[in-house]
Amino acid sequence: MMNYAEYCKANGIPLELSPHKPRNYWKKYIGGKTEYFKHPLTEKGYGAALEEYVLLKAKLAGERPNAKTYHLHQQLFGKIVEYYEAFGTPADERNLHRDVKKFLGFLEECLAQPHLDDRIPVMLFCQDHPTFKAEFLETPYTSLGSPIYELPTKWKDRIARMEPAKLDKVPQTIEHWVEAYLKRVDARIEKDSAKSRRYKMANFKKYADLQSHISVIDNKYVETYHRHVEQSSVVRDTKISYFEAFKMMTRWCGRQDDCDLVTPTNLDSREYTFTEPMGTGRKRMQKKKLLWTKEEFDVALKLPEPYRCYCLLMLNCGFRHKDISELQHDDLHLNEGRIVIQRNKLKQQATAPVICYPLWQKTIEAIVAARKNMPSDRVYVFRNEDGGPVEGALKTWWTRNKHDHNLGHKRLDMLRKTGSTIIARFNQHLDEMYLGETLSTTTKIHYSFADGEPNHDLDKAIAHLGAQFGLAEEPTQTVELSADALEMLRRIQKSGKITKEAAAALKELNL
């Protein structure tokens, strides 16, 4: 059966396009090269290819009949969009701004057609856009849609005022600068942290009129947004994180040379605090109920590897998901039974110490067992099935499977907090070291370099922690004696008996 090109050739019908038989579609040599139109060699396919050819030919020629009218309207209404981007969109003109953008899209659709009317079919567009119609069509002597159209006087004046402000200036809307800030965040901090920042900024994006000019963020605006956050139903810590994210964005915008925002002077006012409706004490007591018990952790020890191993590391070393994912072979010293590491979250801060954690025997065994079925990696200890970070896989697995293991009410982050709580009870000065949070004094930061070395007190505290869960032996207790007490004990040892005078002396020494 012959195709349409063969049929036309047999019947002497001239064609504008030639068949490209190897691919079964149409071609045409134009503009110095062969262009291909991917429509079948049928009569219908020829019609579609011919329309595409006409558009391409017009594009290459730079002009086609009536195109000037459409290009004129694109230019004029494009300036209106530029005005809104430069000066922001007043609240009562949001619909108009949206309609102007849609009209530009409508013009693009018209230009995509093979034939253009001598007048733009503006009535077709205005049927569904009454705000646009009232602004540009229902005005005296309008010629909207014709080759001689001019914008209303109002818009001529606005655009004239905008011209000296330089049209190539970046947009000054809140939306533009929020996105610019978030792009900068994406480039500067880790993926999960950037995702968290975007989440925190979502509250402000929902609150703000994103088409307003960035300069509306002034002292009064800061106060109003603080009131909005304070009245929201989220917990105090979340309110603080929302407001802090807004403050960071505002400061950054104020530092940019091409941003019109002047940093408000009241950003750091002490008045901008947030309250906890139930009181912080009650909230802490509620959180205390989330700590893990020995019985609950015994259930976690029955989890399949590597998740059993991850739970042990969270309790043994106070690890977060990220710490497990970023643990490197250089940090792991199985022969010595230790992990020497600086918290991933704080590794860019001079105040973050390098901690030497003693490992329980069960933790060591779990690490070895977990590694057996994992892809090997030259740098990292733990990898997922695809050889990537385990952080996401760990969170996903826990969310999907914790209920099947009778741990549906438990949170992994509370393992770290459980460990910190027990260690603080054992020695109130060691919980910060266990958490790897801070070097608290200038001396420790700049003059003492004991980082990464075993710490006898921390070793005992972690042994005590393990003992509470049946994972280690309780550390032996030591008593520090005064010089007088030691001298008295030497005398007793030498004489081989305790006299009444010696017993009375020891009693006075509180032994």
C-alpha positions in Angstrom: 0.0 0.0 0.0 1.5 3.3 -1.1 1.9 6.2 1.4 0.5 9.7 0.8 3.7 11.0 -0.8 3.7 8.2 -3.3 0.1 8.7 -4.0 0.6 12.4 -4.8 3.6 11.6 -7.0 1.6 9.1 -8.9 -1.2 11.5 -9.5 0.9 14.6 -10.2 -0.1 16.5 -7.0 2.7 18.9 -6.0 3.8 18.8 -2.3 5.6 21.5 -0.3 7.4 18.8 1.8 9.4 15.7 0.9 9.0 12.3 2.4 11.8 10.9 4.6 11.2 7.2 4.1 13.8 5.7 6.6 11.8 7.3 9.4 8.4 7.5 7.8 8.0 11.2 8.3 8.4 14.6 6.4 11.4 16.8 5.7 12.3 20.2 4.1 15.5 21.9 3.3 15.2 25.4 4.8 17.5 27.9 6.3 20.6 26.1 5.1 19.8 22.7 6.7 17.3 19.9 6.5 14.4 20.2 9.0 12.4 17.1 9.9 8.7 17.1 10.9 7.8 14.0 12.8 4.3 13.3 11.4 3.5 10.1 9.5 3.4 9.9 5.7 -0.4 10.1 5.6 -2.7 12.9 4.3 -3.5 13.9 7.9 0.2 13.7 8.9 1.1 15.9 5.9 -1.4 18.6 7.1 0.1 18.6 10.6 3.7 18.7 9.2 2.7 21.6 6.9 1.4 23.6 9.8 4.6 23.1 11.7 6.6 24.1 8.6 4.6 27.3 8.2 5.4 28.3 11.8 9.1 27.4 11.5 9.3 29.4 8.2 7.7 32.4 9.8 10.0 32.1 12.8 13.1 32.0 10.6 11.8 34.9 8.5 11.3 36.9 11.7 7.8 38.0 10.7 4.5 36.8 9.4 1.3 38.5 8.6 -0.3 40.3 11.6 2.5 39.2 14.0 3.4 42.8 14.8 0.1 43.4 16.5 0.7 40.4 18.9 4.3 41.4 19.5 3.2 45.0 20.3 0.8 43.7 23.0 3.5 41.4 24.4 5.8 44.3 24.8 3.3 46.7 26.4 1.8 44.2 28.8 5.2 42.8 29.6 6.1 46.3 30.9 3.1 46.0 33.3 4.5 42.8 34.7 7.9 44.4 35.1 6.3 47.3 37.0 4.6 44.9 39.5 7.9 43.1 40.0 9.8 46.3 40.5 7.3 48.0 42.9 5.2 45.1 44.2 1.5 44.4 43.8 -1.0 46.3 45.9 -3.6 44.1 47.6 -6.4 45.5 45.4 -4.5 44.7 42.2 -3.6 41.1 42.7 -6.3 39.8 40.4 -5.2 42.3 37.7 -1.6 41.3 38.0 -2.6 37.6 37.6 -4.9 38.4 34.6 -2.1 40.4 32.8 0.2 37.3 33.2 -2.6 35.1 31.8 -3.1 37.5 28.9 0.6 37.2 28.0 0.1 33.4 28.0 -3.0 33.9 25.8 -0.9 35.8 23.3 1.7 33.0 23.2 -1.1 30.5 22.4 -2.3 32.7 19.6 1.2 33.0 18.1 1.5 29.2 18.1 -1.3 29.0 15.6 -0.5 28.8 11.9 -2.7 31.7 11.0 -3.1 35.0 12.9 -6.2 37.2 12.7 -5.6 40.9 11.8 -7.0 41.8 15.3 -6.3 39.9 18.5 -9.5 38.1 19.8 -9.5 40.0 23.1 -13.2 39.5 23.7 -12.6 35.8 23.9 -10.0 36.4 26.7 -12.1 39.0 28.5 -15.1 36.7 28.9 -13.4 34.9 31.8 -11.3 37.8 33.1 -13.6 40.7 34.2 -10.8 42.6 36.1 -8.7 42.7 32.9 -11.7 43.8 30.9 -12.6 46.6 33.3 -9.0 47.9 33.3 -8.1 47.8 29.6 -11.2 47.3 27.5 -13.9 49.4 29.2 -12.1 52.6 28.7 -12.9 55.5 26.2 -11.5 55.1 22.7 -9.7 51.9 23.4 -8.1 50.0 20.6 -7.1 46.9 22.5 -6.2 44.1 20.1 -5.4 46.4 17.2 -2.0 47.4 15.7 -2.4 51.0 17.1 -3.1 50.1 20.7 -1.7 52.2 23.5 -1.9 51.6 27.2 -4.2 53.7 29.4 -2.8 57.0 30.7 -2.5 55.5 34.2 -0.2 52.8 33.0 1.8 55.2 30.8 2.6 57.3 33.9 3.5 54.3 36.0 5.9 52.9 33.4 7.4 56.3 32.8 8.2 56.5 36.6 9.7 53.0 36.4 12.1 53.7 33.5 14.6 55.8 35.5 14.6 52.9 38.1 16.2 50.8 35.4 14.2 47.9 34.0 17.1 45.5 34.3 17.0 45.8 38.1 16.1 42.6 39.8 12.4 42.2 41.0 11.7 43.7 44.4 8.8 41.6 45.5 8.8 39.6 48.7 8.4 36.4 46.7 11.6 37.1 44.6 13.7 37.8 47.7 12.4 34.9 49.8 13.3 32.5 46.9 16.7 34.2 46.4 17.4 33.7 50.1 16.3 30.0 50.0 18.5 29.4 46.9 21.4 30.8 48.8 20.6 28.5 51.7 20.5 25.5 49.4 24.0 26.3 48.2 25.5 27.0 51.6 24.2 24.4 54.0 23.5 20.6 53.9 20.5 19.3 52.2 18.5 18.3 55.3 19.3 21.7 57.0 18.2 23.5 53.8 15.0 21.5 53.7 14.3 22.4 57.4 14.9 26.1 56.6 12.4 25.9 53.7 9.9 24.3 56.1 10.3 27.1 58.6 10.0 29.8 56.0 6.8 28.3 54.7 4.9 29.9 57.6 6.1 33.4 56.6 5.4 32.7 52.9 1.8 31.8 53.8 1.5 34.9 56.0 3.0 37.5 53.6 1.6 39.1 50.5 4.3 37.8 48.3 3.7 40.3 45.5 4.2 43.2 47.8 7.4 45.3 47.6 10.1 44.0 49.9 10.4 47.4 51.6 7.1 46.9 53.3 9.1 44.8 55.9 9.7 47.5 58.4 9.5 47.8 62.2 5.7 47.7 62.2 5.7 44.7 59.9 8.1 42.8 62.2 5.9 43.5 65.2 2.8 42.3 63.3 4.4 39.1 62.1 5.6 38.3 65.6 2.0 38.8 66.9 0.8 36.4 64.1 3.3 33.7 65.1 2.6 34.1 68.8 -1.1 33.6 68.2 -0.6 30.4 66.2 -1.4 27.1 67.8 2.0 25.5 67.4 4.4 24.8 70.4 6.8 27.5 71.7 9.9 25.9 70.1 8.2 25.9 66.7 7.2 29.5 67.1 10.8 30.5 67.9 12.1 28.6 64.8 9.6 30.4 62.5 10.5 33.8 63.8 14.3 33.1 63.7 14.0 31.9 60.1 12.2 35.2 59.2 14.8 37.3 61.0 17.7 35.5 59.2 16.0 36.1 55.8 15.4 39.7 56.6 19.0 40.4 57.7 20.3 38.7 54.5 18.0 40.7 52.2 19.1 43.9 54.0 22.7 43.2 53.2 22.2 42.7 49.5 23.2 45.7 47.4 20.4 45.2 44.8 17.6 44.8 47.4 15.5 47.8 48.4 14.9 46.5 51.9 16.3 48.5 54.8 16.9 46.1 57.8 14.3 46.9 60.5 15.9 48.2 63.7 13.7 46.1 66.0 14.6 42.6 64.8 16.4 41.8 68.0 14.1 43.4 70.4 13.8 41.6 73.7 10.0 42.1 73.5 9.8 39.4 70.8 9.5 36.3 73.1 7.1 33.4 72.9 5.2 31.7 75.7 4.5 28.1 76.4 0.7 27.8 77.2 1.1 24.9 79.6 4.4 26.3 81.1 7.8 24.9 80.4 7.8 22.7 83.5 4.7 20.8 82.5 6.1 20.4 79.0 9.3 18.9 80.2 7.4 16.5 82.4 5.4 15.4 79.4 8.6 14.8 77.5 10.0 12.8 80.4 7.3 10.2 79.8 8.8 9.6 76.3 12.1 8.4 77.7 12.9 4.7 77.0 12.7 2.0 79.7 14.9 -1.1 79.9 11.9 -3.2 78.9 11.2 -1.1 75.8 14.9 -1.2 74.8 15.0 -5.0 75.2 12.3 -5.0 72.4 14.6 -2.8 70.3 17.4 -5.3 70.8 15.3 -7.9 68.9 15.1 -5.7 65.8 16.9 -7.0 62.6 20.3 -5.6 61.7 21.3 -2.9 61.0 18.5 -1.3 63.0 19.4 -3.0 66.2 23.0 -1.6 65.7 21.6 1.9 65.1 19.6 1.8 68.3 22.6 0.7 70.3 24.7 3.6 68.9 22.0 6.1 69.7 22.0 5.0 73.3 25.7 4.2 73.7 27.1 7.4 72.0 24.1 9.7 72.0 24.0 9.6 68.2 21.5 11.3 65.9 20.4 9.8 62.6 23.0 12.0 60.9 25.8 10.9 63.1 25.2 7.3 62.2 25.0 8.1 58.5 28.2 10.2 58.6 30.3 7.9 60.8 33.6 7.2 59.0 36.1 4.4 59.3 38.6 6.8 60.7 36.2 7.5 63.6 35.7 3.8 64.5 38.4 2.0 66.5 36.9 -1.5 67.2 40.2 -2.9 68.5 40.2 -0.3 71.3 36.4 -0.5 71.6 35.9 3.2 71.0 34.4 5.8 68.6 36.3 9.1 68.4 34.1 11.7 66.7 33.0 15.3 66.5 29.2 15.8 66.1 28.3 16.3 62.4 25.8 19.0 63.2 28.4 21.1 64.9 31.6 20.3 63.0 32.0 23.8 61.7 32.0 25.3 65.2 35.1 25.8 67.3 33.1 25.0 70.5 32.2 21.5 69.4 34.5 18.9 71.1 35.9 15.7 69.7 34.6 12.9 72.0 36.1 9.5 72.7 33.2 7.1 73.4 33.7 3.7 75.0 31.6 1.0 73.3 29.7 -1.7 75.0 30.6 -5.2 73.9 27.1 -5.7 72.4 27.5 -2.4 70.4 30.8 -3.7 69.0 29.2 -7.0 68.0 26.2 -5.2 66.5 28.5 -3.0 64.3 30.3 -6.1 63.0 27.0 -7.9 62.3 25.5 -4.8 60.6 28.5 -4.4 58.3 28.4 -7.9 57.0 25.5 -7.4 54.5 26.3 -3.8 53.6 28.0 -2.4 50.5 31.6 -1.5 51.3 32.6 2.1 51.2 36.1 3.6 51.5 35.0 6.4 53.7 31.7 5.6 55.6 31.0 2.8 57.9 27.2 2.4 57.2 25.6 2.6 53.7 22.2 1.7 52.4 21.5 -1.0 49.8 22.3 1.4 47.0 25.6 2.5 48.6 24.1 5.9 49.7 23.7 7.5 53.1 21.6 5.5 55.6 19.9 8.5 57.3 16.8 8.6 55.0 16.6 4.8 54.9 16.7 4.6 58.7 13.9 7.2 59.2 11.7 5.5 56.5 12.2 2.0 57.9 11.4 3.2 61.5 8.2 5.0 60.3 7.0 1.9 58.4 8.0 -0.9 60.8 8.0 0.3 64.4 4.3 -0.7 64.9 5.1 -4.2 63.7 7.7 -4.5 66.5 5.5 -3.1 69.3 7.4 0.2 69.3 4.8 2.4 67.6 4.7 4.8 70.5 8.5 5.3 70.7 10.8 7.9 69.1 14.4 7.2 68.1 15.5 10.7 69.1 14.5 10.0 72.7 17.2 7.3 73.0 19.8 10.1 73.0 17.8 12.0 75.5 17.4 8.9 77.6 21.1 8.4 77.7 21.7 12.1 78.6 19.2 12.0 81.4 20.7 8.9 83.0 24.3 10.2 82.7 23.3 13.6 84.2 21.9 11.7 87.2 25.2 9.9 87.5 27.3 13.0 87.1 25.6 16.3 86.4 28.7 17.7 84.6 29.0 14.9 82.0 25.7 15.1 80.0 27.1 17.9 77.7 30.2 15.8 77.0 28.0 12.7 76.2 25.9 14.8 73.8 29.1 16.3 72.2 27.5 19.7 72.4 30.0 22.4 73.6 33.4 23.4 75.0 32.0 26.0 77.4 35.1 28.1 78.2 37.8 30.0 76.3 40.5 27.9 77.9 38.9 24.6 76.7 38.5 26.0 73.2 41.9 27.7 72.6 44.4 26.3 75.2 43.5 22.8 76.2 43.6 20.1 73.5 42.4 16.9 75.2 39.9 16.3 72.4 39.6 12.7 71.3 41.3 11.3 74.4 39.6 8.8 76.7 37.9 10.4 79.7 37.8 8.3 82.8 34.7 10.0 84.2 32.8 9.7 80.8 33.8 6.0 80.6 32.3 5.3 84.0 29.2 7.3 83.2 28.6 5.3 79.9 29.3 2.1 81.8 26.7 3.1 84.3 24.3 3.9 81.5 24.9 0.5 80.0 24.3 -1.2 83.3 20.8 0.3 83.5 19.9 -1.6 80.4 21.8 -4.8 81.1 24.5 -4.0 78.5 27.5 -3.4 80.8 28.8 -4.0 84.3 28.2 -1.2 86.9 31.5 0.7 87.3 33.2 0.4 90.7 32.8 3.3 93.0 35.9 5.1 94.4 36.2 7.2 97.5 38.7 10.0 97.7 40.3 10.2 101.2 41.9 13.2 102.8 45.6 13.2 103.9 44.6 12.9 107.6 42.4 9.9 106.9 45.2 8.2 104.9 47.7 8.8 107.7 45.3 7.4 110.3 44.7 4.2 108.2 48.5 3.8 107.9 48.8 3.8 111.7 46.1 1.2 112.0 47.7 -1.0 109.4 51.1 -0.7 111.1 49.8 -1.5 114.6 47.4 -4.2 113.3 44.6 -3.0 115.6 42.1 -0.2 116.0 42.3 1.7 119.3 39.5 3.7 120.8 41.4 6.8 120.0 41.8 5.8 116.3 38.1 4.8 116.0 37.1 8.2 117.5 39.5 10.0 115.1 38.1 8.1 112.1 34.6 9.0 113.2 35.5 12.7 113.2 37.0 12.3 109.7 33.5 11.1 108.6 34.7 7.6 107.5 
